[in-house]
């Protein structure tokens, strides 16, 4: 058995999935914050030197999964693992967000595409030399990212549709 204990809670303007940006790149300027549990505050030390952080979190509004689904950026069904859909066998999300500042146990962030009150599992610093690849390819998403700012989530991946 694998158990995870949240290290904090992510807060955003999004109360449910419908209407949310589908990726941080489509959420430019949208602000949120993270409330870190007291037990983990010491772990924030030296994080303020990074411009961006990687958040790993639990998709608490998702339930169940389908191995083939229609993602927001396409009209044809795709294999689940070629998408970033929130309904997954292990509902773990990943977002790279801008780190604005740290004030005690509060981390202020921007470019947030995460629902309010999402349990935070981990934080990792974004390091371009580690995390950006000049030879990366985008599979079926190639050419579709230009639509990202105009696309908002609907309820296709909510608990009610699970």
N, C-alpha and C positions, 0 to 999 in steps of 0.2 A: 504494500500500500504506500502511496506517495501522498504526503500531506504538506500543504503550504500554509503559512501563517502570514497574513497581510502585514506589511511594515507601515502602512498608512492608508489614507483615503484620498483619492483624486476628486477635486471639485471643478465643475465647469458650468457654463450656462445651459447645458443640455440635460433636460430632465428625462428624456426617453430617446430612443434611437432615431425616430422619424425626424427628419430635418437636419440631422447632424452632418458635418463635413465627413467625407469618407476616408480622408487621409490628412495628416498634418499639413501637407503642401496645399491643400484646399481650405485650410483654416487659418490662413495668414492673419496675424493680429488678434485673433480670438484669445482672450486671457482666461487663465484658470489658476488654481493653486493646489498644492499637495499639503496635507496635514500629516506629518510623520509621527508615528507613535513614539512616545517618550523613550522607550527602550532602545530606539534606533537612532536617536539624535546624534550621538557620537560619530556615527558612520557618515554624517554629512560633511565632516571635516575635509577641507581641500577641494570640495566639489565646486565652490564658487569660481574657480579658475577656468571652468569649461563653459563654452557658449551654448552648447546643446547637451541634452541628456537623453538616454534611451530609457523609456519606461516599459516595464513588463507588468501586466495587470490581468486580472480575472474578468472575463466578459460576463458580468453578473446578470445582464439582461438577455442573455442567450440561453437556449435550451435545445439539446439534441443537435443533430447534424445530418447533412446529406453529402454523400461522396461526389455527387454531381449537382451543380447549382448554377443559377444565372447570376453572375456578379453585377455590381452597379455599373461597371464600365463596358458591358457588352450585353447583347441580346441572346447570345447562344450559351448553352450550358457548357460549363468547364469543370474539370476535376477540382475538387475542394482544395487540394494542396498547391494548385497553381493560382489560387486567389488569396485574398486577405479577409475573406468573409468571417464574421464573428462566430458563427455556429460551427464548432469544431469538436472533434473527439475530446480534446483537452482545451477548454475555452480560454486560451491565453492570448492576450493582445500585446502588440508591440507598437510603440510610437516614438519617434524622435521629435522632441519639442525643444523650443528655445528656453534656456534658463535665464530668467530675468534677475532674480536675486533670492537670497536665503535670509529670512528673518526669524531667528530662533528655530522653531520646528515647522515653520511654513516655508515652502518653496514656491515662489511665484514663477509661472511659466506662460509661454505664448505658443500659438499655433496648435491649439489643443483640439483634438478630434475624438474626445473620450467622454462618455456619459458621466453625469454628476454622481457622486458617491461610489465610484468604481474602486474596488479594493486593489491597492498597489502591492505587487509581489516583490519587485526589485527595481533598483535604479543602477544604471551603468553610464559612465561618461561616454559621450560620442567623441571619437578620435578619428579625424579624417584619414590619417595614415593607416588606421586599422579597418575602418568601416566604409570607405569609399573606394571603388575600383574603376579605373579608367576603361577597362575592357568588359565591363558588365553589360549584359543584354537584358531586355525586358519581356521576352516571350510574347504572348498574345496581347500584352498591354502596350506594346510599342505603338506610338502614334495616338494613343487614347488619353495620355496624361494631360494633354492640352485642354480637355474638357473638365478636368478635376475641380476647378473652382466653381463650376456651374452645377455640379452634381451633389445632391444631398441624399442622405439615406432615407429609405422608406421603411415600412415595417416588415419586409420580407424575412429578416433574420431575428425577429423578436421572439420572446418566450411564447407568446400567444400563437405564433405560426410554427412552432417547433414540433 
